[in-house]
Amino acid sequence: MMKITFNENLRTLRKSKGLTQKELAEMVGVDQRTISAWEKGICEPGFQLLSHLCEIFNETFDSILT
């Protein structure tokens, strides 16, 4: 259940900031394919990358995961 919510939240947040997957990938320090996999729910970021995403989008862990 968390995967579905996280990937939808990530896609929504990224689009609301007007960022492409490539731009977000560069900000986080990962490959664009990693962002794509997160948004498809194939995998999720570890704690450090999740923390970085929270900073970029000014979100809490709770709000980005649920």
N, C-alpha and C positions, 0 to 999 in steps of 0.2 A: 504494500500500500504506500509506503514512504517513497518508493521509487517513482510511482506515477505522479505523486504530488510534487516531489522535488523537480522532476524534469519539466513539468508544466510550469512551475513557478520560475525556473531558470529561463525558459524560453520567453515567458511573459516579461520578466524583468529585463532581459537583454533587449527585447524589441521595444520596450517602453523607453529605454535609454538610446534607442536608435543605433544600436551596435550590431555589427555582423558577427557571425561565429568567429571569423578570423580575427576581428578587432578584440573581441573578448578574450580569445585564446592568447593573443599577444599581451594583454593586460595581466592575465593570470600566470602566464609563462608555460603554457601547454600548447600542444598541437591543435589545430582547428578540428581534427578528427576526434579529439578527446571531448571537446565541447559538443560536437554532434552526438557522440555516444552518450554523454550525460543527458542531453535533451531527448534522446530516444529511449532513455531508461535502461540502456545496456549495462551501464556501470555508474558509480557515483564517486565524487571526489573524496579524498581523505580529509582529515581534520584541518590540516594547514591550508589546503586549497579551498576548502569550504569557508574557512575563516577569511581568506582573501576575497572570496566572492561576497561575503557579508559586508566587508569594507567597501568594495566597489559599488555595491547597490544600497549601502547604508541600511542593511537589514540585520535582524537578529538571527541566530541559528534557528530558533523556533519558527520564525516567520518564513524563512526560506525553505524549511523542511516540511512545513505543514500547510 
